[in-house]
Amino acid sequence: MNDATPDRRSDSPAWRAAECAARESYGKLLALLAVRSNDVAAAEDALADAFAAALARWPETGVPNSPDAWLLTAARRRLVDGARHQQATDRVHAAVVAELTPTRAEIDGASDVPDHRLALMLACTHPAIDAGVRAPLILQAVLGFDARRIAAAFMQSPDAMAQRLVRAKRKIRDAKISMPVPDLAAMPERLDAVLDAIYVAYADGWGNPQDLTMDRQGLTGEAIRLARVVVELTDHEPEPLGLLALLLYVDARRRAHRPAAGGYVPLTDQQPAAWDGALIDEAEGLLTRAASVERTGRFQLEAAIQSVHGARRRTGTTDWAALLLLYDDLLRRTGSDVVATNRAVVLAAVHGPAAGISALDAIRVAGRVESYQPFWAARAELCARLGDRPAAHDAYQRAIGLAADPDVRRFLMDRSQLPHAE
C-alpha cells in the first residue's frame, strides 16, 4: 500500500477511533440528536451516516481532536438536510437548525443524569410511548440492537418487533412527542424499562461469546456498568440492587461456563472452585440490601435463584426444593415461558423427569416456544432420563438446529449420543 492510499484496515488509527466512539459515545450522541429533534429514527440514520463518513474521511484527513464533536456536526448536517428536503418551513426543522450546534458543553452536560447512555435510555421511557415498546426502543436506539436480536429476547417474530418499533418512532415523530432527558427525580417511575433493557443487553452478550462484532464486544461489561450507575442513582430502590446482584452472580461463573480451553459447561456441571468468590460475595451483599426494603420484585427473585445455585460452593449440593419455591413465585409474577421452562427443569429435579415433561407440555400448548432452543434442550434431557430415546433424539435435533453457538451445538450433539438414560 503506497502512502497516498487511505488506510481502511480495521486496526488503523481511524478505525480504532471510530470503534471507540461507537462503543463509548454512541448513546450520548444519539441522545443529543434525538432529544432535540424528537425523531429517533432520523437521528439513528443521521448518526449512521456520520460514522460512515468518518470511516471514509478519517483515514485520509486524520482523526480529529474531538471525534465526538466531529460526529455530532456531521449528523447535525444530515438531519438539517433531511428536514430541508421534507419541509423547509417546518418548526421542527427550525429547531434542528437552531439548537443542534455541537459544543463541548452540550456533549458533557446534556442533563443532570451523569451518564449519557443512561440519559437517553430514560428519555426512551417517556410516558407517551407505549410501555411494552420502551425496552425494545432502548435496545435499538441506544444499544444498537437490530429487530432480530430484540425479537429473540422477547420471543417474538422479527417482523412483528420491527413493526412495533417503526410504529413507536412514527408516533414520536408525528405527534411531536418531546423526549427530554428527565431529571433524576423521575428515575424511579421510569426504571422498569431501563432495567429490562440492561438485563436483555447482558443476556445477549453472555449468550453470544463467539460474536466479536463491535456492538457485542464488552456488552456484558457495559450492562454491569449501567446497572451500577442505576444503583448509585437510586439508593432506596430494591430492583436495581436485585438486577446488579443477578448480573454479578452470573458473571462470577464466566470462567467455569466458558473455560479458557473452549467449550460450554452447563451450570450443574460447573466446578464451584472456578467461580469468582469476590463477585458472589458482592452480589450477596446487594441482595441483602434489596431484601431489607421488603418490596420484592422480579430481579430480586432471579438473583435469589442464583444465590441458591451459588451456595453450592459452600454446601456441595443444590437446594432444588428452595429453587422450586422461588420459581413458583417468579412464574406467578411474570407468566414468562422462559421462567416456566427453567421451572420445569427444577420440577424434574424435585419430583422426577415425568413431572418436568408434563410441565414442558403445558408450556408448549401456547405455541410460543417452538423456536426457543433451551426448551428443546430441556425436553431432550428429560426424555433421555425417562429412557424415551426416540423423543429425546427428536428434541435434541430441534435443539441442535436452533443453537447459534457452535460450543452449545457440540455439547448437545455429544449429549445426544449418550447410549442410555441418566
HUPE-V513195 format. One line per field, one symbol per residue. phi: phi as a letter, one per 30 degrees, with the letter a starting at -180 (. if undefined). burial: I if it has 24 or more other ideal C-beta (glycine too) atoms within 12 Angstrom, else O. A space follows every 10 residues. Layout:
phi: ???
burial: ???
This chain:
phi: .dddcddcdd cdeddddddd dddcbedddd ddddddchbd dddddddddd ddddddcddc cjdddbeddd dddddedddd ddddddadcd ddddddddcc ddbddddcbd adddcddded edddceedde edcddedddd dccidddddd eddchbdedd dddddddddd dedddhddbd dddeddeedc dedddedddd dddddddbdd dcdedcdidd dddddddddd edcbeccdde ddddeedded ddcedddbee djjbbdedcd cedddddddd dddddddddd dddhbdbedd dddddddddd dddccibcdd dddddddedd dddciddddd ddddddeddd cjdddddddd ddddediccd cceedddddd ddddddidde ddeddddddd dcdddddddd edddddcedb dc
burial: OOOOOOOOOO OOOIIOIIIO IIIIIIIIII IIIIIIIIII IIIIIIIIII IOIIIOOIIO OOIOOOIIII IIIIIIIIII OIIOOOOOOO OIIOOIOOOI OIOOOIIOOI IOIOIIIIII IIIIIIOOIO OOIIIIIIII IIIIIOIOII IIIIIIOOOO IIOIIOOIIO IIIOOOIOII IIOIOOIIOI IIIIIIIIII IIIIIIIIIO OOOOIIOIII OIIIIIIIII IOIIOOIIII IIIIIIIIII IIIIOIIIOO OOOIIOIOOI OIOOIIOOII OIIIOIIOII OOOOOIIIII IIIIIIIIII IIIOOOOIOI OIIIOIIIOI IOOOOIIIII IIIIIIIIIO OOIOIIIOII OOIIOOOOIO IIIIIIIIII IIIIIIOOOO IIOOIIIIII OIIOIOIIIO IIOOIIOOOO OO
